[in-house]
Amino acid sequence: MKIRCIAIDDEPLAVKKIAGYIQKVPFLELVAECRNASESMSIMDKNDIQLLFIDINMPDINGMEFVKSLANKPFIVFTTAYSEYAVEGFQVNAIDYLLKPITFSNFLKAANKVKNLIELTENIQKETVRTTANHLFVKSEYKLIRIELDDIKYIESQHEYIKIHLVNTSPVMTQLSLKSIEEQLPSERFMRIHRSFIINLAKISVIERNRIVFDNKVYIPISDQYKEKFQNYIDGSFI
């Protein structure tokens, strides 16, 4: 397992230190070093980021306000020189709050907390979905619902839930991560093309400007992270 991370700090030495710590931990993957929250947002739009190590006192928008603004929050570890933000940090469900100067041992403890939470969540979610060759069962509103794989158009991440969009039927919501259901679906039939979307390859009819169009009104972007894999599939589908 690799946890995809961003280090965010407006102080060059501080962000380099956190980035160096990330690179020393085998189960962490450094995706980017950012000097402000706005820069990190553009990275998050293109990548599936699971963890932010973020300073609080930064120009333009501080780290606390930035985290509050996120609709689909990754795990958060605050890194700051100011202890007075600690209570507020935990109110936004931060996993840890590291005071500068940050030692590697304290950094590693925070990283392990995130790793343990992800593993626990994934184990619980495996009990929420069961997949066979042709259908899956998901728990939704205290019911167990059977969904035929052929009926799935695409799957959308929405905070702590996913929405399974179906042919000729209302979508089904279930408390599950996109990563968890991706692992349950046959990779030859379904592909993740964005941090928030998985598509049924058999339902693709229109591709326009790096977007897949469903029902002439739903546009799903193909992000840079998944573009090469998707292009290889398209290239292999040409007659």
Stockholm file with secondary structure:
# STOCKHOLM 1.0

chainA/1-239         MKIRCIAIDDEPLAVKKIAGYIQKVPFLELVAECRNASESMSIMDKNDIQLLFIDINMPDINGMEFVKSLANKPFIVFTTAYSEYAVEGFQVNAIDYLLKPITFSNFLKAANKVKNLIELTENIQKETVRTTANHLFVKSEYKLIRIELDDIKYIESQHEYIKIHLVNTSPVMTQLSLKSIEEQLPSERFMRIHRSFIINLAKISVIERNRIVFDNKVYIPISDQYKEKFQNYIDGSFI
#=GR chainA/1-239 SS CCEEEEEECSSHHHHHHHHHHHHHSTTEEEEEEESSHHHHHHHHHHSCCCEEEECSSCSSSCHHHHHHHCSSCCEEEEEESCGGGHHHHHHTTCSEEEESSCCHHHHHHHHHHHHHHHHHHHHHHTTTEEECSSEEEEEETTEEEEEEGGGEEEEEEETTEEEEEETTEEEEEESCCHHHHHHHSCTTTEEEEETTEEEEGGGCCEECSSEEEETTTEEEECCHHHHHHHHHHHHHHCC
#=GC SS_cons         CCEEEEEECSSHHHHHHHHHHHHHSTTEEEEEEESSHHHHHHHHHHSCCCEEEECSSCSSSCHHHHHHHCSSCCEEEEEESCGGGHHHHHHTTCSEEEESSCCHHHHHHHHHHHHHHHHHHHHHHTTTEEECSSEEEEEETTEEEEEEGGGEEEEEEETTEEEEEETTEEEEEESCCHHHHHHHSCTTTEEEEETTEEEEGGGCCEECSSEEEETTTEEEECCHHHHHHHHHHHHHHCC
//
